[in-house]
Every structure is written in structure tokens, then in C-alpha cells.
Amino acid sequence: MAPTALILRAEKPHKRKWSEWDYALSEALTLIKQETCQRCGNYTYVCHSDHPNIRFSVTEDVCEGERALDAYRDARKDKPKDFGVSLRARAYTIDGSDLTDYRRGYYKQYSTDYNEWLSSHQTISER
């Protein structure tokens, strides 16, 4: 299904042909997924960086669905648990700068061939 068909709420979204924008949106989503850490949910260039300006705070998120699942599982165990509470690391910078400012530097530092990586990750408008 074309992403713009969903965004624009097309009448028959499954029949809509893909445009250049649809491919660009699909590419962006793929890149976002590739750059998201599977362990903490932050961008990899943020959470794997050892830059001294990047810090993390921890917040609690409560999911009522998860809480119900936990209660169901807990009814079958004798182990107490804080239902529905999961920990998540949220990144911030000491000086308030935007975390995306660290993206290129991270990949340049850790990529074996930065120019190859950069050319494969340029947006359509940069090509």
C-alpha cells in the first residue's frame, strides 16, 4: 500500500499507484528502523555514542495492555512484579543541542567507509 494513500486517506488505498514520494517515505521508514537501537529504542548514533555531551535520563512508561498481560502471567507465579512498568532511556544533551547534530559524526567515526555509507543514505533531494 502506498504511504501517501494512508496519509491522504485515499478512498481505495490498496489500488493507488506508488509515487516518488511513496518510495521516499518508504526509504525514510527503513532508515529510521535501521538506525533505531533494538535494546533501548533510541537512535543508534545517540545511544552508542560516547560523546561527553550526550546523557540519558530514565523514565517509566506504563502500558495498560502490558499490565493486563503481567497480571495474567503473575497469577501463575509466586513472584511479585511492578505491573506494566518498563524502563526506557531517554537521551538529552547537556547544552540543549539537537541530538541529530551528532548523527554524521557518529557514522563518520564508526563507519569503515563513510563516503560509501553517506552516498547510500542520502535523501532523494541530496542526490
N, C-alpha and C positions, 0 to 999 in steps of 0.2 A: 504494500500500500504506500502510495506517495505521501511523504510527510506533510507537504503543503495541503493535501486533501484533508488531513486531520486538522491542521492549523486553521484552514479557511472553512472548515465544516462543509465540505462538498457533499452534494446530495447523494452521489454514488461513489464514495471514496475508493472502493476497490477497482473501479473501472477507469479511474483517472490516470493518464499517462505521466510518467516521470519527466520533470523538467530539470534544467541545470541547477535550480535552487534545491530540488529534492535530493539530487546527488551530493550537493554541497552540505546540506543538513545531515544526510546520512554519514558522510565523511567526518563531519564535526562530532556526531554522536560516537562514532567508532573511536575517534581520537580521545574523546573525553573518557570513554570506558578504558582505553589502553593506558591512560595516564592517571587512573584512579587506583589508589592502593587498596588491595583486597583485604588488608588487615584492619585499617582504620578509616577508610573512606575519603581521606584527603587526597589531593593531587600528589603523585609520587615525587614530583620535583620539589614539593614542600616538605613532606614527611620524611623523605630520605636525605634531605639536605642537612648538612652540619653547619650551615651559615649561622653565625652568632646572633643575628638579628631576628631569627625565627624562633618562636617559643610556642608552647602548647598549653592550653588550659583543658580541664576535663569537666564535662557537664553530663548530667544524667538525662536521658530521654526515656519516657515511659510510653510503651505501646500497649494499649488495652487488649489487642489481639494476642500479643505475646504473653501478657499477663494471664489470659484465659488458658493458653497452652501450658504455661508454667504451673498453674493451679491444677490442671488436669494431670500433668506429669507428677506433681508433688503429692497428689492424693495416693499415688502408687509408691511413694518413697517415704522414708522417715527422716529425710534431710531438709532442714529449714532453708528457705531461699527468700531473697528480696524480690518478690514477684514483679515481672515486667520491667525491671530496671536494668538497663545496659549502659556501659560506659562508652563514651565517644571522645576522642581527642579532637579539639578544635584549634586550628592554627591561628596565630596572630603575630604581628611584628611589633618589636619594641617601640619603633618610631612611627608606627601607624601607616607605613608604606603598604602599597598593594602587593599581595603575595604573588600575583602574576609577574611582577617585576623580576622574580627570581627564576622564572621558567627557563629562559635561554641560557643563563649562567649555569644552571644545574645540568642541562643536557650537554652543554659545551664541555663541562668538567668530566662528565661520566660517559660520554659517547666516544666510541673508538674512532668514528669518522663523523665529526659534527656536520660538515658540509653535506655529506650524504644524508644524514638524518634530517637536516634542515630542509633540503630540497624535497624530501619525501613527505614533509609535514607542512609545507607552505599552503596557505589558503588559495583558493582559485584567484582571488584578486591580486595576490602576490606573484602569481606565475606569469 
